[in-house]
Amino acid sequence: MRRISKVNVLSAYRLELEFDDGISGTVDLSESVGKGVFALWRDPLVFEQVHIGSSGELVWADQIDLCPDALYLKVTGKKPEDMFPPLRNQHTHA
């Protein structure tokens, strides 16, 4: 599991992230603003109050948290099986 080590708030609901392995990049979260639990982000000042939680996740006001692995996949463009090789051997059944 990856951990976020640094977060920097950019304009337009984007975040610059750095992970514990040195990988860094930008994620755009603007499509989520106002939807479901992300209604909290309608206030840009609330969005800017992001911090890194104890497990390396992103947290807003103890109401929203985002998984560092999901954000890592978004930043790197990798697939889940790239991070978790055992997933390559999993077969799905309908």
OpenMM code with the backbone's topology and positions (N, CA, C; nanometers):
from openmm import Vec3, app, unit

residues = "MET ARG ARG ILE SER LYS VAL ASN VAL LEU SER ALA TYR ARG LEU GLU LEU GLU PHE ASP ASP GLY ILE SER GLY THR VAL ASP LEU SER GLU SER VAL GLY LYS GLY VAL PHE ALA LEU TRP ARG ASP PRO LEU VAL PHE GLU GLN VAL HIS ILE GLY SER SER GLY GLU LEU VAL TRP ALA ASP GLN ILE ASP LEU CYS PRO ASP ALA LEU TYR LEU LYS VAL THR GLY LYS LYS PRO GLU ASP MET PHE PRO PRO LEU ARG ASN GLN HIS THR HIS ALA".split()
positions = [
    Vec3(0.0837, -0.1184, 0.0000),
    Vec3(0.0000, 0.0000, 0.0000),
    Vec3(0.0877, 0.1241, 0.0000),
    Vec3(0.0552, 0.2162, -0.0861),
    Vec3(0.1266, 0.3429, -0.0944),
    Vec3(0.0731, 0.4377, 0.0119),
    Vec3(0.1551, 0.5352, 0.0448),
    Vec3(0.1168, 0.6417, 0.1375),
    Vec3(0.1488, 0.7749, 0.0720),
    Vec3(0.0635, 0.8721, 0.0933),
    Vec3(0.0893, 1.0075, 0.0448),
    Vec3(0.1777, 1.0753, 0.1482),
    Vec3(0.2866, 1.1347, 0.1012),
    Vec3(0.3783, 1.2007, 0.1932),
    Vec3(0.3675, 1.3538, 0.1876),
    Vec3(0.3174, 1.4069, 0.0749),
    Vec3(0.2990, 1.5520, 0.0628),
    Vec3(0.1764, 1.5798, -0.0223),
    Vec3(0.1051, 1.6862, 0.0123),
    Vec3(-0.0081, 1.7320, -0.0680),
    Vec3(-0.0012, 1.8837, -0.0780),
    Vec3(-0.0259, 1.9334, -0.1979),
    Vec3(-0.0279, 2.0765, -0.2233),
    Vec3(-0.1553, 2.1069, -0.3020),
    Vec3(-0.2359, 2.1991, -0.2531),
    Vec3(-0.3606, 2.2357, -0.3192),
    Vec3(-0.3305, 2.3305, -0.4349),
    Vec3(-0.3834, 2.2968, -0.5518),
    Vec3(-0.3720, 2.3805, -0.6711),
    Vec3(-0.5090, 2.4397, -0.7022),
    Vec3(-0.5183, 2.5184, -0.8057),
    Vec3(-0.6468, 2.5777, -0.8432),
    Vec3(-0.7381, 2.4726, -0.9067),
    Vec3(-0.8659, 2.5051, -0.9129),
    Vec3(-0.9668, 2.4255, -0.9835),
    Vec3(-0.9785, 2.2820, -0.9318),
    Vec3(-0.9722, 2.2661, -0.8004),
    Vec3(-0.9905, 2.1362, -0.7356),
    Vec3(-0.8882, 2.0312, -0.7809),
    Vec3(-0.7654, 2.0764, -0.7968),
    Vec3(-0.6568, 1.9845, -0.8300),
    Vec3(-0.5602, 1.9796, -0.7122),
    Vec3(-0.4954, 1.8641, -0.6990),
    Vec3(-0.3975, 1.8451, -0.5928),
    Vec3(-0.2681, 1.7910, -0.6515),
    Vec3(-0.1583, 1.8453, -0.6032),
    Vec3(-0.0273, 1.7907, -0.6367),
    Vec3(0.0105, 1.6971, -0.5218),
    Vec3(0.0393, 1.5716, -0.5560),
    Vec3(0.0680, 1.4706, -0.4554),
    Vec3(0.2081, 1.4146, -0.4710),
    Vec3(0.2690, 1.3796, -0.3587),
    Vec3(0.3936, 1.3036, -0.3602),
    Vec3(0.3714, 1.1815, -0.2720),
    Vec3(0.4180, 1.0664, -0.3209),
    Vec3(0.3991, 0.9407, -0.2503),
    Vec3(0.5288, 0.8961, -0.1846),
    Vec3(0.5164, 0.7984, -0.0968),
    Vec3(0.6306, 0.7516, -0.0189),
    Vec3(0.7416, 0.6888, -0.1025),
    Vec3(0.7151, 0.6562, -0.2294),
    Vec3(0.8197, 0.6015, -0.3162),
    Vec3(0.8818, 0.7083, -0.4057),
    Vec3(0.8456, 0.8366, -0.3827),
    Vec3(0.9018, 0.9468, -0.4594),
    Vec3(0.8227, 0.9852, -0.5827),
    Vec3(0.7265, 0.9036, -0.6216),
    Vec3(0.6415, 0.9364, -0.7368),
    Vec3(0.5566, 1.0571, -0.7008),
    Vec3(0.5430, 1.1505, -0.7958),
    Vec3(0.4582, 1.2670, -0.7725),
    Vec3(0.3784, 1.2984, -0.8982),
    Vec3(0.2694, 1.3678, -0.8792),
    Vec3(0.1853, 1.4065, -0.9915),
    Vec3(0.0627, 1.4811, -0.9427),
    Vec3(-0.0213, 1.5155, -1.0378),
    Vec3(-0.1393, 1.5963, -1.0097),
    Vec3(-0.2661, 1.5157, -1.0351),
    Vec3(-0.3635, 1.5301, -0.9459),
    Vec3(-0.4952, 1.4709, -0.9666),
    Vec3(-0.5988, 1.5815, -0.9727),
    Vec3(-0.6942, 1.5649, -1.0617),
    Vec3(-0.8038, 1.6600, -1.0787),
    Vec3(-0.9281, 1.5970, -1.0171),
    Vec3(-0.9803, 1.6569, -0.9116),
    Vec3(-1.0975, 1.6042, -0.8427),
    Vec3(-1.2229, 1.6867, -0.8713),
    Vec3(-1.2165, 1.7747, -0.9696),
    Vec3(-1.3267, 1.8670, -0.9971),
    Vec3(-1.4559, 1.7964, -1.0361),
    Vec3(-1.4483, 1.6795, -1.0977),
    Vec3(-1.5702, 1.6095, -1.1389),
    Vec3(-1.6517, 1.5587, -1.0209),
    Vec3(-1.5900, 1.5451, -0.9055),
    Vec3(-1.6607, 1.4946, -0.7876),
    Vec3(-1.7289, 1.6043, -0.7066),
    Vec3(-1.6881, 1.7282, -0.7262),
    Vec3(-1.7389, 1.8394, -0.6443),
    Vec3(-1.8914, 1.8461, -0.6511),
    Vec3(-1.9540, 1.8484, -0.5333),
    Vec3(-2.0974, 1.8637, -0.5240),
    Vec3(-2.1764, 1.7343, -0.5313),
    Vec3(-2.1091, 1.6230, -0.5568),
    Vec3(-2.1789, 1.4946, -0.5709),
    Vec3(-2.1683, 1.4148, -0.4411),
    Vec3(-2.2819, 1.3730, -0.3873),
    Vec3(-2.2834, 1.2902, -0.2672),
    Vec3(-2.2052, 1.3531, -0.1527),
    Vec3(-2.1149, 1.2750, -0.0940),
    Vec3(-2.0365, 1.3255, 0.0192),
    Vec3(-1.9467, 1.4419, -0.0211),
    Vec3(-1.9194, 1.4540, -0.1511),
    Vec3(-1.8312, 1.5607, -0.1988),
    Vec3(-1.9019, 1.6957, -0.2089),
    Vec3(-2.0261, 1.7031, -0.1643),
    Vec3(-2.0958, 1.8316, -0.1547),
    Vec3(-2.0197, 1.9253, -0.0617),
    Vec3(-1.9478, 1.8681, 0.0322),
    Vec3(-1.8652, 1.9465, 0.1253),
    Vec3(-1.7668, 2.0367, 0.0504),
    Vec3(-1.7228, 1.9918, -0.0661),
    Vec3(-1.6227, 2.0657, -0.1436),
    Vec3(-1.6803, 2.1839, -0.2207),
    Vec3(-1.8113, 2.2041, -0.2169),
    Vec3(-1.8676, 2.3205, -0.2876),
    Vec3(-1.8047, 2.4495, -0.2375),
    Vec3(-1.7607, 2.4459, -0.1141),
    Vec3(-1.6887, 2.5593, -0.0562),
    Vec3(-1.5401, 2.5348, -0.0805),
    Vec3(-1.4785, 2.6107, -0.1716),
    Vec3(-1.3367, 2.5896, -0.2025),
    Vec3(-1.2455, 2.5986, -0.0800),
    Vec3(-1.2862, 2.6770, 0.0192),
    Vec3(-1.2046, 2.6873, 0.1404),
    Vec3(-1.2009, 2.5552, 0.2168),
    Vec3(-1.3099, 2.4798, 0.2115),
    Vec3(-1.3129, 2.3480, 0.2753),
    Vec3(-1.2209, 2.2532, 0.1994),
    Vec3(-1.2264, 2.2560, 0.0668),
    Vec3(-1.1393, 2.1700, -0.0141),
    Vec3(-0.9921, 2.1951, 0.0196),
    Vec3(-0.9580, 2.3196, 0.0404),
    Vec3(-0.8193, 2.3568, 0.0695),
    Vec3(-0.7714, 2.3078, 0.2060),
    Vec3(-0.8615, 2.2613, 0.2905),
    Vec3(-0.8250, 2.2146, 0.4244),
    Vec3(-0.7869, 2.0663, 0.4261),
    Vec3(-0.7520, 2.0122, 0.3124),
    Vec3(-0.7099, 1.8720, 0.3034),
    Vec3(-0.5856, 1.8487, 0.3892),
    Vec3(-0.5787, 1.7307, 0.4487),
    Vec3(-0.4570, 1.6921, 0.5195),
    Vec3(-0.4346, 1.5424, 0.5012),
    Vec3(-0.3181, 1.4983, 0.5366),
    Vec3(-0.2813, 1.3578, 0.5228),
    Vec3(-0.3140, 1.2865, 0.6533),
    Vec3(-0.3904, 1.1776, 0.6416),
    Vec3(-0.4306, 1.1004, 0.7584),
    Vec3(-0.3221, 1.0052, 0.8056),
    Vec3(-0.3499, 0.9357, 0.9122),
    Vec3(-0.2512, 0.8476, 0.9758),
    Vec3(-0.2110, 0.7279, 0.8899),
    Vec3(-0.2916, 0.6934, 0.7908),
    Vec3(-0.2581, 0.5817, 0.7015),
    Vec3(-0.2100, 0.6290, 0.5652),
    Vec3(-0.1796, 0.7585, 0.5544),
    Vec3(-0.1301, 0.8131, 0.4283),
    Vec3(-0.2400, 0.8479, 0.3298),
    Vec3(-0.3628, 0.8531, 0.3768),
    Vec3(-0.4757, 0.8888, 0.2922),
    Vec3(-0.5000, 1.0394, 0.2996),
    Vec3(-0.5813, 1.0918, 0.2073),
    Vec3(-0.6213, 1.2323, 0.2142),
    Vec3(-0.7511, 1.2425, 0.2922),
    Vec3(-0.7603, 1.3423, 0.3789),
    Vec3(-0.8757, 1.3577, 0.4678),
    Vec3(-0.9234, 1.5025, 0.4655),
    Vec3(-1.0560, 1.5176, 0.4674),
    Vec3(-1.1197, 1.6488, 0.4797),
    Vec3(-1.2156, 1.6435, 0.5977),
    Vec3(-1.1875, 1.7205, 0.6997),
    Vec3(-1.2775, 1.7406, 0.8140),
    Vec3(-1.3302, 1.6099, 0.8721),
    Vec3(-1.2528, 1.5058, 0.8674),
    Vec3(-1.2949, 1.3740, 0.9176),
    Vec3(-1.4278, 1.3279, 0.8583),
    Vec3(-1.4630, 1.3816, 0.7407),
    Vec3(-1.5871, 1.3439, 0.6734),
    Vec3(-1.5614, 1.2751, 0.5400),
    Vec3(-1.4488, 1.3060, 0.4787),
    Vec3(-1.4125, 1.2464, 0.3499),
    Vec3(-1.2706, 1.1965, 0.3603),
    Vec3(-1.2468, 1.0752, 0.3115),
    Vec3(-1.1088, 1.0304, 0.2974),
    Vec3(-1.0950, 0.9567, 0.1650),
    Vec3(-0.9804, 0.9767, 0.1021),
    Vec3(-0.9523, 0.9148, -0.0271),
    Vec3(-0.8332, 0.8213, -0.0137),
    Vec3(-0.8503, 0.7025, -0.0673),
    Vec3(-0.7506, 0.5964, -0.0612),
    Vec3(-0.6230, 0.6355, -0.1359),
    Vec3(-0.5079, 0.6227, -0.0711),
    Vec3(-0.3832, 0.6572, -0.1398),
    Vec3(-0.3542, 0.5666, -0.2594),
    Vec3(-0.3935, 0.4390, -0.2528),
    Vec3(-0.3694, 0.3494, -0.3664),
    Vec3(-0.4474, 0.3939, -0.4898),
    Vec3(-0.5733, 0.4317, -0.4710),
    Vec3(-0.6548, 0.4782, -0.5834),
    Vec3(-0.5952, 0.6047, -0.6448),
    Vec3(-0.5471, 0.6950, -0.5604),
    Vec3(-0.4856, 0.8181, -0.6107),
    Vec3(-0.3532, 0.7881, -0.6807),
    Vec3(-0.2791, 0.6900, -0.6293),
    Vec3(-0.1529, 0.6493, -0.6921),
    Vec3(-0.1799, 0.5961, -0.8332),
    Vec3(-0.2828, 0.5141, -0.8476),
    Vec3(-0.3188, 0.4621, -0.9797),
    Vec3(-0.3551, 0.5762, -1.0740),
    Vec3(-0.4263, 0.6747, -1.0222),
    Vec3(-0.4669, 0.7898, -1.1029),
    Vec3(-0.3451, 0.8711, -1.1488),
    Vec3(-0.2510, 0.8919, -1.0583),
    Vec3(-0.1307, 0.9701, -1.0899),
    Vec3(-0.0404, 0.8961, -1.1893),
    Vec3(-0.0237, 0.7670, -1.1684),
    Vec3(0.0719, 0.6904, -1.2498),
    Vec3(0.0125, 0.6316, -1.3771),
    Vec3(-0.1203, 0.6177, -1.3812),
    Vec3(-0.1832, 0.5531, -1.4958),
    Vec3(-0.1717, 0.4011, -1.4904),
    Vec3(-0.1244, 0.3486, -1.3783),
    Vec3(-0.1115, 0.2038, -1.3639),
    Vec3(-0.2480, 0.1403, -1.3401),
    Vec3(-0.2516, 0.0080, -1.3585),
    Vec3(-0.3713, -0.0708, -1.3317),
    Vec3(-0.3546, -0.1384, -1.1966),
    Vec3(-0.4651, -0.1762, -1.1311),
    Vec3(-0.4540, -0.2405, -1.0001),
    Vec3(-0.3606, -0.3612, -1.0003),
    Vec3(-0.3629, -0.4415, -1.1056),
    Vec3(-0.2765, -0.5595, -1.1101),
    Vec3(-0.1279, -0.5247, -1.1210),
    Vec3(-0.0953, -0.4012, -1.1614),
    Vec3(0.0443, -0.3569, -1.1623),
    Vec3(0.0950, -0.3372, -1.0203),
    Vec3(0.0077, -0.2914, -0.9326),
    Vec3(0.0449, -0.2691, -0.7931),
    Vec3(0.0297, -0.3952, -0.7089),
    Vec3(-0.0655, -0.4772, -0.7476),
    Vec3(-0.0974, -0.5980, -0.6711),
    Vec3(-0.0927, -0.7184, -0.7651),
    Vec3(0.0269, -0.7706, -0.7948),
    Vec3(0.0430, -0.8791, -0.8925),
    Vec3(-0.0494, -1.0000, -0.8737),
    Vec3(-0.0868, -1.0391, -0.7516),
    Vec3(-0.1775, -1.1538, -0.7402),
    Vec3(-0.3111, -1.1343, -0.8143),
    Vec3(-0.3485, -1.0099, -0.8399),
    Vec3(-0.4733, -0.9839, -0.9130),
    Vec3(-0.4652, -1.0344, -1.0561),
    Vec3(-0.3456, -1.0474, -1.1110),
    Vec3(-0.3296, -1.0955, -1.2483),
    Vec3(-0.3802, -1.2382, -1.2643),
    Vec3(-0.3730, -1.3151, -1.1576),
    Vec3(-0.4118, -1.4554, -1.1638),
    Vec3(-0.5569, -1.4782, -1.1267),
    Vec3(-0.6280, -1.3727, -1.0948),
    Vec3(-0.7691, -1.3850, -1.0566),
    Vec3(-0.8555, -1.3922, -1.1820),
    Vec3(-0.9473, -1.4829, -1.1824),
    Vec3(-1.0417, -1.4958, -1.2935),
    Vec3(-1.1799, -1.4549, -1.2444),
    Vec3(-1.2482, -1.3820, -1.3289),
    Vec3(-1.3830, -1.3435, -1.2922),
    Vec3(-1.4806, -1.4408, -1.3559),
    Vec3(-1.5846, -1.4705, -1.2845),
    Vec3(-1.6876, -1.5618, -1.3330),
    Vec3(-1.8201, -1.4892, -1.3344),
    Vec3(-1.8911, -1.5077, -1.4418),
    Vec3(-2.0231, -1.4434, -1.4520),
    Vec3(-2.1314, -1.5365, -1.4038),
] * unit.nanometer
topology = app.Topology()
chain = topology.addChain("A")
for resn in residues:
    res = topology.addResidue(resn, chain)
    for name in ("N", "CA", "C"):
        topology.addAtom(name, app.Element.getBySymbol(name[0]), res)
